[in-house]
Amino acid sequence: MEPGWDPGVQLDAHVGAPVDRAPINARHRELIDKEIALPGVLSWLDEARELGLRVAIASSSGRR
């Protein structure tokens, strides 16, 4: 994703009018809330915490 790129602005431009983003954002949040961690991820995080390691999560997915 390009820095400063806003998919909502691009959607408005394609549609030719402002689009109400609230229902889009609500649906996106609903879908994200249904996601589960891939197998093994939670146990790795638990083990890291038990070892006193600091952890961070990185992803190649977009922020929106």
N, C-alpha and C positions, 0 to 999 in steps of 0.2 A: 504494500500500500504506500502510495506517495505521501511524504510529509505534507500535512495541510489538506490532503484530499478528503472531501466529505461526500460519501455516497448519496446522502440526502440532497445535497446541492445538485449533484449530477442527475438524480432522479427528477428533481424539479425541472431541470433543463430539458430532459427527454420528454417529460409529460407536457411541458409548456405552461405549467402553473404550479403553485406551491402544493405539496402533498402533505397531508396530516401524518406526521411521523409517529404519533402516539400509538396507534394500533400496530404499526410495524414494529416499534420498539417493544411493545407488550408481547407480541408473538415471538419475537427473537428471544426475549427473556424466558418465556415459557419453554421454548425449545432448549435453551442452554440449561435451564434448571433440571431438565430430564436427563441430561448427559451424565454418564458415570465415568470414573477414572478407568483407564485401561488396566488389564490384569497385571498385578504386581506393583503398581504405582503406590497404592496406599501402604502396602507392607514395607516398601522402601522408605517412604516418608516416616513411618512409625519407627523403623530401625534407626534411621538417621537421628530422630529426636531422642531415642533411647541412648544413643552414643554421644549426645550433646552437640551434634553437628548443626550448623546453620544451613537452612535449605532455601532454595528459590525455585520457582517454576518458570520455565521458558517454553514458548510455543511459537510455531511458525504461522499460526492462524492470525487473521486480522483482529483488531481490537473491537470492531463493531459487529 
